[in-house]
Structure formats: structure tokens, C-alpha cells
């Protein structure tokens, strides 16, 4: 009661005094975090000095924090008539413009700030972010990389680049930069609001749900549901618990259907290092049911490393049951698989990806896969390139095994990818057209289309719809492939952070 009375008396005393006395009191309240009192005192200053630059600036900032973006922008316009070339004011004005979704005006104003102060970090970060939010991901990536050369350990730049790379579909490289950002942030006292939210997203508990369904023209199909919970065990160690259930139905010529279900539980951990590298491992069980029931162990061990801020290499071993169709789930076959992925992006307009996979099936068959692709930025949101894949099996039993096992399968296609981003919404569309060939069979045309539409909020929460439609034999698990083969899949995923 006494403290409240003293505070009220101080406010009344400051507001009754001259503007010269009110301004220091307002600044003190702002620095203490008493923004309601600070607003009252700044308003009082403006009643006697309507063009006081400090009061206009602080009120514009407070308005932007309160979501009153139109009022904040009006104050900045008035303020810059008084102080037209102050880099700090211009940078804050540009930030609010980006929050109000005037991305191009924001980027242009940041350009002006950097003419006056080329080394100003907040302007470099803000400009790249505004360009990315406007959907020009190629230019945004270039700006992030330029800023990173001067500030290699800045968490805002690392997270901004990681986020842009993820929107472009370069997930492994994005993870490498995000891991590096998470490790340097605890020692960086200047991490700003954006990274604070992203750090909460990457360190706080996250719950996710996903569902997927697929089918082909022969009435083979599946439905799958997956739930996962991820949380930090230590600052550098995260754990995930995942449960999954799958329903397979195989269409057969007799018109009857073969049905099998599978479900399981898996736990995994990821250890991050300051260098940006990470190690992960996990174990679990999966129950396969059909005419007979079996329980199989699952295991995973892998690691990832970034090289020279342009390359990400990911290597993993997995042991898991082959349950992609009802017949396979009932067979009890198990995979032992080793896979290596690499993503190389030396500049914003060029990206190269490669994959090598070796797998051993419990029936004695072996499989090798190699693939690679190159994508080049050709327009603001458009990338184009080529993709090739080769697969071979040690035992060529096409049409005899329960799975697609050609002696040699090759595929080549031209690809294009379009990414659109605005506010929390983003969309990625990918299409490819080429040819595929199975040993001893005629070459066929090949095409595919993928579409992802998603909405993000709070930097970690997301809901997304994903779809695929193709005639490619690489999506085929069962044995038959014909020129009229079609495969489709659709999925919905939801992620929520705490």
C-alpha cells in the first residue's frame, strides 16, 4: 500500500513538472520495464513538446510491441521529419515495417541504413529477414551468407540462414546451422527476440502428430498415424519418444484383400556439439500382425557434421522391419540399412545433393541405391535442375519376390521447385519430368508432382498438408510395374511447442 502510494505520488510529481524532468523519469520507467508508467510520462512530454524525438521514438517502440503497428508507423514518419538520418531510428522503423508486412519498403529502408552504417548488424539481419519473409529466398540466402562472413557466431544470422534453407528444402544443411546457433546462443548476451523464440522452439518440449495415406491403381494402400514428444534432457541433449500405427491393405487379382497392421514404440536421443556436429541413437520395438503376429526390434545410430558452412553430411544405420505392404508385414522380413546424405550449397543460387544407400534384407537379398541432384536459382522463388537415381539388387527376382527388386533400375528427370512464403503461410511445389528404365524392359516416361502447404506460428507450431502424385517405379514396393502405374499419397502433420 505504501509502495503503491509512493509510486503514484512520483508519477503525479513527474507529470506536473516540466518536460525536462518528465523525460528522465520516463526513461527510468522504461528501463525498469514499467511500460505503462513510461507511456504515461512520454505522452505527458509530447503534450508540451510534440516533436520531442526521444518520446516519439519510445512510444513508437511501445506501440509496435503492443501490436499497434499503424500508430507506431505514424509516429516513425513524424519522428523522421525531425531526425531524418539517424541509423538507429531508421532500423527500428524498418523492423516495424516488416512486422506490418511491408517487406519491400522495409528492405529498402534497411538498404538506406547500411549506406549510412555499413557494419550495423541489426540492419544486416533485419534486411535478410524482410527479404526472406517477402519470399525471395535466393536473395535472402545470399544476404545471410554475406552477413555470416563478418559475424560467423551470431545466433540471429545462423538461425535466419537455417530457417531460409529449410524453406528452400535443404533440410540437412539447415539443421547444421540451427545446431550451431543453439550452441553459441547461451554465450551470446545480445540474442534478440527472434532467436529467443526459436531457441525456445528448439530447446522446449515439442509434441507432434502426423497422419498419412497412400494408394495406387491396383488398390494397394496404407494408412499411418504417428505421435512424438521431444524434450531437452540437458542443454546439449534432446530425447524423443515416438509411437506409430500402420494399416496395410493389398489389392490382389481375386478381388479379395490381404490386410496387416503394425505398431510400435521407439525412443531416441540427439547429442549436439559446439562445432555444429551431432550424434543420435535410438531403440524400439514394432509389433506386426496379420495371419501371424511377430515382434521385431528397431535400432538407429547416426551422426551429422557441417563442413565450412557450405556442406552438411549425414550418416545413419537403421535396423527395422520391412512392413510397407500387408504381405511384407506378414513375412517378417527385416532391413539392415546404412545411408549417407550430403548437401552442398556454396552460394545462394546453387545447391547439390547426393545420397548413397546400402541395405541387407533378412532373406539374403541386398540392395544398393545412389542418387544425386543439382538445383539452380533461376528466378525470385523458382529453382530448376536435374535429378538422377540408380538402384540395383543382388538377386533379380522381379515378379517373384514380395517386393520390387529389379536387377537394375535407373531414373533421370528435369526438376523445378517453387517456394512461396508470406507471413506464417508457406507453400512448396515441386515437379519433375523424365524417363525410367528397368533392366530388360522398355524405357518409360516418368513424372511426379509434390505439394506442401503449411502455416507456422510462434516459429515452432505448424500445421501442414503434404501430397504426392507420380508414375515413378521408385515409389513402388510391390512387384508389378506397368506403363499405366500411378501412385498417390497425402499426409497431414501438426506440431506444437511448449
N, C-alpha and C positions, 0 to 999 in steps of 0.2 A: 504493500500500500504506500509506504513512504517512498520507495524507489519509483513507483509509478507517478507519484505526485511531483517528485523532483524532476523526472523526465518531462512531464507536461509543462512544468514551470520553465524548464530550459528551452523547450520549443517555443513557448509564448514569448520568452525574453528575446530569443534569436529572431523570431518573426517580427517583433516590434522594433528591432534595431535597424540600422542602415544596411544596405546591400553588402557593403564591405565586411560586415560582421556576420551576415547570414551565410555567405558563401563558404567560409571556413567551417561553420557548423554543419552545413550540408555535406561538404566533403568528408568530414569526420563521420557523419551518419552513414554515408555511402561506403566508406572503408570498413566500418563495423558490420556492414550487412543489414543495417536498419533502413531498407529501401523505402518503406512507407514514409518514414520521417524525412529521409533525404528528398523524396519527391515533393513533399510539402514545402521544404525550405527552398528547393530550386524554383518551384513555382512562385514563391514569395520574392525571390531575387528577380525573376522576369517581370513581375508586376511593377518594379521600379526601374529595371534596366532590361528592356525587351530584347535587346541584342547581345546580352551577356554570353560570350561564346562557351564558357565552361558550363553554365547552367543549361544552355541549349544542347550541348553535347551529352551531358549526363542524362538529361530527360529523354533524348533520342535513344540512348542505350537502354534505359529502363523501359521505354515503350516497346522496343524490339524484344526485350526479354519477356514482356507481358503479352506478346503476340499482336500488339497494336502496330502492325507494320506500316500501314498508311500514314498514321500520325508520326511515327519515327522518321519515315522518309521525308515528310513535310518539314520536320524540324531540321533534318540534314540539309535540305535545299536552302532553308533560311540561314543556317549556320555557315554554309559555304559562301554566301554572299558577304559574310564578314571575314571569314578566313578561307579563301578560295584554294590555297595551295599548301595546306597542312597535310602531310602524308598520313598521319595517324587518323585524322578525321576522314580523309578520303577512303582509307582502308576500311574503317568501320562502316561508312556509308555503302561501300561496295559489298560488304558482308550482308547487310540488311537487304540490299537489292537482290542478292542471291536467295535469301530466305523468302523474299516475296516473289520468287521465280522469274525475275527479270535477269535471266542468266547472261544474256549478251551485253546488257548495259553494265552488269556487274563486272564481267571480264574486261570490258573496255575501260572502266574506271580503274581496275587493278593495273591495267597496262599503263595508265597515266601515273599511278603511284610509283610504279617501278621505273618510270622515266626520271622521276624526282629522287627516288631512293632505290637504286638497283638491287641492293643487298637486303631489302626488307623482307624477312622470312614470312610474316603473316600475309603479305601481298602475293608472294610466290605460291603459298599453299592455297589461299583463297581463290586465286585466278584458276589454278588447275582444277580445283573442286567445282567452281562455277562452270567451267568448260565441260567437265565430266557430267554434271547434272543436266547440262543442255544436250547431252547425247553425243558430243563429238569426242568419242573415246580415243581415237587415234591421236588427236592433238593433245588431249588430256594426258595420255600416257607419255607423250614426248615432254610435256611440261613437268610432270612428276619426275621423270628421269633427269632432266636438267637441274631441277632443284636438289635431287638426291646427290648429284655430283658435288655440290657445295656443302650439303648437310647430310652426310651418309648415315647419321644415327638419329635423325629427327623422327620421332614416332608418328607425327601427323603426316609427314611425307610418305613414310613406309606404309602406313595404313591406307592412305589415299591411293597409292600405287597398287597395293594389294586389292583394294575394292574395285578399281578400274580394270585390272587384269581379270578379276573374277567375272565382271560384267562382259568382258570380251571372250570368256570361256576358257582362259588359260589358268585352270584351277590349281595345278601343281605349283606353278610359279607364284601365283597369288598366295598360296599357303606358306611358301618360303618367306615372302616379305612380311606376312602377318605374324609368323612365328618370331621373326627378328624384331618386329615392333613390340610384341608382348614382352620380350626380354629386356629391351632397352628402356621401356617406359617407367619401371619402378625407380630408375636412377635419373629420370628426367623431370625436374620440378616444373617445367614450363608446358607440360602436355595440356592441350586445350580441351574444350568441351567435347568436340567430336571424338577425339581419341578416348576420353574418359568413358563415353558411352560404348564405343567399340571394345574398349578393354573390359567393360562390364559384360559385354556380349561374349567375349572370348574366354573370360575367367568365371563368369557367373554360371549358375546351373541353366541348362537348356533342355527343354522337352520337345520331342518331335514325333509326329505321326505321319505315315505315308501309306498310300494305297495305290495299287497298280493292277491293271488288267490288260490282257493281250489275247489275240486270236489270229487265225489265218483262214484261208478259203476252204481248208479241209476240216474246219470245226475243231481244230486243236486250240486249246486256250488255257489260261490260268488267271487266278485272282490272288493277290498277295496283300497282306497288311503287316506293317512293321511299326513298332514303337520303340523309342530310345530315350534314355535320360543320361545327360552328361554333366559332370560337375568337377571342380578342381579339388584334388586331394592335397596338393601343395601348389605354390605359385608356378612351378615348372612341371607339374604332373596333373594330367586330367584323366578321369576314368569314365567309361561309358558302359551302361547296361542296356542290352538290346534284346527284344523279343520279336519273333516273326512267325507268321502263319501263312501257309500257301495251299491253294486248292488247284489241282491239275485235272483237266479233262481232255482225253484224247479221242478224236473222231476216228472211226475205223470203217472200212468199206461195208461191213454188215449192217451198219446203221446203229449198232449199239455203241456205248461209250465206255472207255476204261477210266476209272476215277481213282485218284490217290491224293492224300493230304500229307502235309509235313509241317512241323512246327518246332521251334527251338528257342534257346536262350544262350546268349553269348556276352561275356564280359571282356573289356579291353582297356588298356591304359596307353597314354601317349606321353613320353618324356621329351621336353623341349630343352634346347641348349642355346646359349647366348650367341653362338655362331649362326643360328638360323636352322641348324640341323635338328632332326627329331627321330626318336625311336618309338615303335609301337609294337604291342603284342596283345594277344587275346586267346581265350579258350572258351569252349562251349559245347553244347550237345544239341542234336537235332533228331527228332522222332519222325520216322517215315511210316505211314500206314497205308494199307491197301488190302490186297488179298492176304498179305502177311505184314507184320509190323517189325521194324528194326530201329535200333537207336545207334546213331553214329556220332563220334566226337568231331568237333571242328577246332581248328587252330589257325593262328595267324601271327606272323612275325615280319616286321619290315622297318624301313627307315627312309628318311628323305634328307637331302642336302642341297643347299643352294651354292652356286659357283659364280663368283664375280658379278653378282646382282643381275645376271642375264640368263642364267641356266638353273633349272631345277631337275634333280634326278631322284626318282622314287623307285625303290626296290622292295618287293614283298614276296613272302612264301605263304601259301594257304593250303589247308587240308580240309576238305568239305565234301559232303555227298552230292552226287550228280542227280538232282531232283527236278530238272527243268520240264519234264513231262511226266504223266502218270506212269507210263511204262518204265521210265528210268527210275522214278521214286521207288517202285516196287522191286526193281532189280538190285538195289543196294549198292550200286557202283559208287566208288569214292575217288575223288581227284586229289593228287598232289601237284601243286602248281607253283611255278616261280615266274614272276613278271617284273620287268623293268620298264619304266616310263621316263622319258626326258622331254622337257620343254625348253626351247631356246628362243629368246626374244632380245636380240642385241639392240634393236631400235623399235620405235613405236609402230612402224608400218610393216614390220616383218616378224613372222613367228614360224618356228619349225617344231614339229612334234614327232616323236618316234616311240615305238613300242616293240618289245621282244618278249615272247611268252613261250615257256616250255612246260608241258604238263604230262603227267603219267596217270593213266586210268587203271583201276584195280583189276580190270580184265586183261591187262598186259599191253593194251594199245597205248601209243604215245602220239603226242601232237605238238607241232611247232607252229608258231604264228609270228609274223613280222609285219609291221605297218609303219607308214610314215606319211607326213603331210606338210605342206607349206602353204601359209596364208599371208597375203599381202594386202595392206590397206589401199583401196582404190578410190574411196570417197569418204565423206564425213562419217557415216555409220556402216559402211559396206566394206567387207573383206572378200577376196576371191583367191582361189588357189587350187591345188591338186592334192589327191589322196590316193594311196596305193596300199593294198593288203595282200599277203600271201599266206596260205595255210596248207600244211601237209600232215598226213597221218602215216605212221609206220605200217599199219595194216589197212589196206584199201578194201573195205568191205561195204562199199556204198550199196544200200538197198538190203543188206543182210544184218547189220548191227541195229541196235535200238536208237542210234544217233547218226547225225550227218558226219560221215568220215571219208571224204574223198582223198585219194592219193595226193592230189594237188588241186588247190582252189586259188585262183587269182582274181583280183578286182582292181580296177582303176577308174577314177572319176574326177571330173572337174567339180569344184565346190564353190558355193557363195554363202556368206553369212551376213545377216543384217541385224543390228542391235539398236533398239530404241529405248531411251530412258527419260522419264520426266517425273520429277518429284519422287514419290515412292513406287511408281509403276515402272516396270521394265519388261521388255519383250525381246526374245532372240529367235530368229527364224533361220534355218539352215536348209539348203537344198543341194542335191548332187545328181549328176547325170554322167553315166559312163558305160562300162562293159564288164561282164564277169564270165569266167570260164572255169569249167570243171573238167579235169583230165578225162580224155576220151569222149567228151561231149561237145556239142556245138557251142560257140560263144553266144551269149545272150546280152541284150541290153540290160542296164541296171539303173535304177533311180531310187531316191529316197527324199523324204522331207521330214524335218523335225521342227517343232514349235514349242516354246516355253513362254508362258505369260505369268507374271508374278507381281505381287505387291509386298513391299518391305516397309516396316515402320520400326522405330527405335533401333535401327541398324542391326538388329538380331532377329526380330519377329518377321516371319514371312509366310505367305500362302502362295502356292504355285500350282499351275496346271501344265502338264507336260504331255505331248503327243508325238507319235511317230507313225509314218506310213511308208512302206517300202516293198520292193520286189526282190531285195537282195538276199541271196542264199546265205550270207554270213549271219543273218538273224534266225536261220533255220536250225533247229535242234534235231528234229526227227529226220527220217531218211529221204523222203521224196522231195525233189525239186523239179519244177517244170517251168516253161516259159510263162505260164499264167499264174505262177505263185504270187500271193500277196500276204503281207504281214502287217498288223497294226498293233499299237499299244497306246494306252492312255494312263496317266497317273496324276494323283493329287497329293501334295505334301504340305504339311503345316509345321511350323517351328515357333516355339515361344520361349523367350528368355526370362529369367527371374533376377 
